[in-house]
Each structure stands twice: as C-alpha cells, then as structure tokens.
Amino acid sequence: MEENNKDSPLKFYAKYSSLALQMVVIIIAGAFGGKELDEWLQWGFPVFTLVLTILAVVAAIIYGVREIFKQK
C-alpha cells in the first residue's frame, strides 16, 4: 500500500500550524523590540512599541499570504 503524503491531513495540519507559530513569533519579536527601544529611550509614550507591533502584524500577514500562495 502506498500512502499519498501530498494530501495527508497530518501534513496539512503541520504546515498551517507551523505557519501560525511563525506569524506569532514575528509579532512577539516586533512587540518585544519596540518595548525594549521605548525602555532604552525612556519616552513617556510607547511609540516604538506601537509602531513596531503594527509593522510586525503587517509583516506577519504578508509572510502568511506569501506562504499560503507559494507555488511548488
């Protein structure tokens, strides 16, 4: 018996769960980087936390869309 690994439900689940994890890591890295910059600069308003978090969310969405529509 030969299994078709291309259509395996486990492979499908692994692909998209790893994509979600990578997107979460991108967003957390942006938020953490912004928080560290704000603490280092000691500004009253968390400008870098907001900006880098928003940029990280946009980057994660772009990354996710590219990975979903990537042709093999």
Backbone as a printed PyTorch tensor [residue, N CA C, xyz], in Angstrom:
tensor([[[ 0.8310, -1.1850,  0.0000],
         [ 0.0000,  0.0000,  0.0000],
         [ 0.8800,  1.2550,  0.0000]],

        [[ 0.5660,  2.1740, -0.8650],
         [ 1.3390,  3.4000, -0.9560],
         [ 0.4790,  4.5640, -0.4710]],

        [[ 1.0180,  5.3080,  0.4990],
         [ 0.2940,  6.4710,  1.0010],
         [ 0.6380,  7.6850,  0.1620]],

        [[-0.3280,  8.5380, -0.0130],
         [-0.0960,  9.7830, -0.7270],
         [ 0.2100, 10.8550,  0.3110]],

        [[ 1.4840, 11.1310,  0.5450],
         [ 1.8920, 12.0910,  1.5680],
         [ 1.5410, 13.5260,  1.1930]],

        [[ 1.3230, 13.7780, -0.0920],
         [ 0.9980, 15.1300, -0.5230],
         [-0.3490, 15.5890,  0.0330]],

        [[-1.3000, 14.6760,  0.1690],
         [-2.6410, 15.0190,  0.6300],
         [-2.9000, 14.5870,  2.0710]],

        [[-1.8680, 14.2490,  2.7920],
         [-2.0230, 13.7750,  4.1590],
         [-2.6000, 14.8690,  5.0550]],

        [[-3.6420, 14.5550,  5.8360],
         [-4.2070, 15.5560,  6.7480],
         [-3.1950, 16.0210,  7.7960]],

        [[-2.3210, 15.1220,  8.2150],
         [-1.3090, 15.4970,  9.2030],
         [-0.3200, 16.5040,  8.6160]],

        [[ 0.0520, 16.3160,  7.3640],
         [ 0.9630, 17.2490,  6.7080],
         [ 0.2920, 18.6150,  6.5450]],

        [[-0.9790, 18.6060,  6.1910],
         [-1.7520, 19.8450,  6.0620],
         [-1.7970, 20.5880,  7.3980]],

        [[-2.0880, 19.8600,  8.4750],
         [-2.1460, 20.4480,  9.8110],
         [-0.7850, 20.9940, 10.2280]],

        [[ 0.2710, 20.2390,  9.9720],
         [ 1.6220, 20.6640, 10.3520],
         [ 2.0360, 21.9250,  9.6020]],

        [[ 1.6850, 22.0010,  8.3320],
         [ 2.0520, 23.1620,  7.5190],
         [ 1.4280, 24.4400,  8.0700]],

        [[ 0.1410, 24.4000,  8.3380],
         [-0.5430, 25.6130,  8.7650],
         [-0.3360, 25.9350, 10.2410]],

        [[-0.1050, 24.9430, 11.0640],
         [ 0.1940, 25.2480, 12.4620],
         [ 1.5930, 25.8440, 12.5890]],

        [[ 2.5450, 25.3860, 11.7810],
         [ 3.8770, 25.9890, 11.8170],
         [ 3.8400, 27.4040, 11.2520]],

        [[ 3.0100, 27.6390, 10.2530],
         [ 2.8460, 28.9840,  9.7090],
         [ 2.2780, 29.9230, 10.7750]],

        [[ 1.2780, 29.4640, 11.5080],
         [ 0.6890, 30.2820, 12.5730],
         [ 1.7130, 30.5770, 13.6620]],

        [[ 2.5060, 29.5880, 14.0200],
         [ 3.5380, 29.7880, 15.0390],
         [ 4.5760, 30.8040, 14.5670]],

        [[ 4.9820, 30.7270, 13.3160],
         [ 5.9460, 31.6840, 12.7790],
         [ 5.3780, 33.1000, 12.7800]],

        [[ 4.1010, 33.2380, 12.4630],
         [ 3.4770, 34.5510, 12.4690],
         [ 3.4180, 35.1200, 13.8840]],

        [[ 3.1110, 34.2810, 14.8570],
         [ 3.0780, 34.7280, 16.2560],
         [ 4.4660, 35.1700, 16.7030]],

        [[ 5.4950, 34.4320, 16.3170],
         [ 6.8650, 34.7850, 16.6970],
         [ 7.2580, 36.1300, 16.0880]],

        [[ 6.8700, 36.3960, 14.8440],
         [ 7.1640, 37.6830, 14.2080],
         [ 6.5140, 38.8210, 14.9890]],

        [[ 5.2640, 38.6440, 15.3810],
         [ 4.5430, 39.6920, 16.1100],
         [ 5.1450, 39.9050, 17.4950]],

        [[ 5.4720, 38.8290, 18.1890],
         [ 6.0780, 38.9510, 19.5200],
         [ 7.4400, 39.6280, 19.4280]],

        [[ 8.2210, 39.2890, 18.4050],
         [ 9.5350, 39.9180, 18.2320],
         [ 9.3930, 41.4210, 18.0060]],

        [[ 8.4160, 41.8310, 17.2110],
         [ 8.1880, 43.2540, 16.9870],
         [ 7.7620, 43.9750, 18.2510]],

        [[ 6.8610, 43.3730, 19.0050],
         [ 6.3970, 43.9880, 20.2510],
         [ 7.5260, 44.0720, 21.2740]],

        [[ 8.3040, 43.0040, 21.3890],
         [ 9.4110, 42.9970, 22.3450],
         [10.4850, 44.0110, 21.9470]],

        [[10.7980, 44.0720, 20.6530],
         [11.7880, 45.0410, 20.1870],
         [11.3390, 46.4730, 20.4360]],

        [[10.0730, 46.7540, 20.1870],
         [ 9.5470, 48.0870, 20.4530],
         [ 9.5530, 48.4300, 21.9270]],

        [[ 9.2050, 47.4640, 22.7580],
         [ 9.2160, 47.6850, 24.2100],
         [10.6260, 47.9880, 24.6980]],

        [[11.6000, 47.2310, 24.2080],
         [12.9880, 47.4570, 24.6120],
         [13.4860, 48.8280, 24.1470]],

        [[13.1330, 49.2320, 22.9320],
         [13.5280, 50.5600, 22.4510],
         [12.8940, 51.6630, 23.2890]],

        [[11.6240, 51.5010, 23.6350],
         [10.9540, 52.5040, 24.4640],
         [11.5820, 52.5990, 25.8500]],

        [[11.9390, 51.4640, 26.4210],
         [12.5920, 51.4950, 27.7320],
         [13.9750, 52.1260, 27.6410]],

        [[14.6870, 51.8570, 26.5630],
         [16.0340, 52.3930, 26.3980],
         [16.0050, 53.9080, 26.1950]],

        [[15.0310, 54.3950, 25.3940],
         [14.9280, 55.8250, 25.1200],
         [14.1840, 56.5790, 26.2160]],

        [[13.4210, 55.8900, 27.0360],
         [12.6810, 56.4520, 28.1710],
         [11.7460, 57.5890, 27.7600]],

        [[10.9830, 57.3400, 26.7030],
         [ 9.9700, 58.2970, 26.3020],
         [ 8.7110, 58.0480, 27.1160]],

        [[ 7.8880, 59.0630, 27.2560],
         [ 6.6710, 58.9280, 28.0370],
         [ 5.5970, 58.0950, 27.3560]],

        [[ 5.5800, 58.1070, 26.0370],
         [ 4.5690, 57.3800, 25.2660],
         [ 5.2540, 56.2390, 24.5130]],

        [[ 4.6840, 55.0430, 24.5180],
         [ 5.3380, 53.8810, 23.8850],
         [ 5.2310, 53.8850, 22.3530]],

        [[ 5.9000, 54.8220, 21.7220],
         [ 5.8250, 54.9870, 20.2730],
         [ 6.3540, 53.7560, 19.5440]],

        [[ 7.5400, 53.3110, 19.9160],
         [ 8.1580, 52.1980, 19.2000],
         [ 7.4120, 50.8870, 19.4300]],

        [[ 6.8380, 50.7190, 20.6030],
         [ 6.0510, 49.5100, 20.8520],
         [ 4.8600, 49.4590, 19.9010]],

        [[ 4.1640, 50.5640, 19.7690],
         [ 3.0090, 50.6070, 18.8670],
         [ 3.4150, 50.4450, 17.4090]],

        [[ 4.4150, 51.2050, 16.9870],
         [ 4.8160, 51.1870, 15.5800],
         [ 5.3790, 49.8260, 15.1900]],

        [[ 6.2930, 49.2900, 15.9880],
         [ 6.8960, 48.0080, 15.6340],
         [ 5.9060, 46.8520, 15.7410]],

        [[ 4.9580, 46.9370, 16.6580],
         [ 3.9390, 45.8930, 16.7370],
         [ 3.0430, 45.9170, 15.5020]],

        [[ 2.6350, 47.1000, 15.0860],
         [ 1.8060, 47.2110, 13.8830],
         [ 2.5780, 46.7500, 12.6500]],

        [[ 3.8410, 47.1590, 12.5360],
         [ 4.6590, 46.7100, 11.4040],
         [ 4.8660, 45.1990, 11.4270]],

        [[ 5.0160, 44.6300, 12.6180],
         [ 5.1920, 43.1800, 12.7300],
         [ 3.9160, 42.4440, 12.3290]],

        [[ 2.7640, 42.9800, 12.6830],
         [ 1.4990, 42.3610, 12.2760],
         [ 1.3650, 42.3920, 10.7540]],

        [[ 1.6810, 43.5250, 10.1490],
         [ 1.6250, 43.6330,  8.6880],
         [ 2.6200, 42.6640,  8.0470]],

        [[ 3.8350, 42.6060,  8.5910],
         [ 4.8470, 41.6900,  8.0540],
         [ 4.4070, 40.2330,  8.1950]],

        [[ 3.7860, 39.8950,  9.3160],
         [ 3.3190, 38.5230,  9.5250],
         [ 2.2000, 38.1670,  8.5470]],

        [[ 1.3070, 39.1080,  8.2840],
         [ 0.2280, 38.8600,  7.3230],
         [ 0.7990, 38.6720,  5.9180]],

        [[ 1.7340, 39.5320,  5.5330],
         [ 2.3640, 39.3970,  4.2140],
         [ 3.0910, 38.0620,  4.1090]],

        [[ 3.8210, 37.7030,  5.1520],
         [ 4.5330, 36.4260,  5.1620],
         [ 3.5530, 35.2600,  5.0440]],

        [[ 2.4720, 35.3200,  5.7930],
         [ 1.4800, 34.2510,  5.7610],
         [ 0.8250, 34.1020,  4.4040]],

        [[ 0.4590, 35.2130,  3.7910],
         [-0.1760, 35.1670,  2.4720],
         [ 0.7930, 34.6070,  1.4350]],

        [[ 2.0500, 35.0330,  1.5000],
         [ 3.0420, 34.5060,  0.5520],
         [ 3.2380, 33.0070,  0.7240]],

        [[ 3.2690, 32.5450,  1.9560],
         [ 3.4600, 31.1150,  2.1990],
         [ 2.2480, 30.3000,  1.7460]],

        [[ 1.0620, 30.8430,  1.9380],
         [-0.1490, 30.1230,  1.5400],
         [-0.2270, 29.9860,  0.0220]],

        [[ 0.1250, 31.0530, -0.6890],
         [ 0.0030, 31.0350, -2.1410],
         [ 1.2900, 30.6600, -2.8640]],

        [[ 2.2850, 30.2000, -2.1160],
         [ 3.5510, 29.8130, -2.7410],
         [ 3.3400, 28.6030, -3.6500]],

        [[ 3.8840, 28.6900, -4.8320],
         [ 3.7850, 27.5850, -5.7870],
         [ 4.9940, 26.6850, -5.6280]],

        [[ 4.7650, 25.3920, -5.7040],
         [ 5.8760, 24.4450, -5.6080],
         [ 6.2500, 23.9590, -6.9730]]])
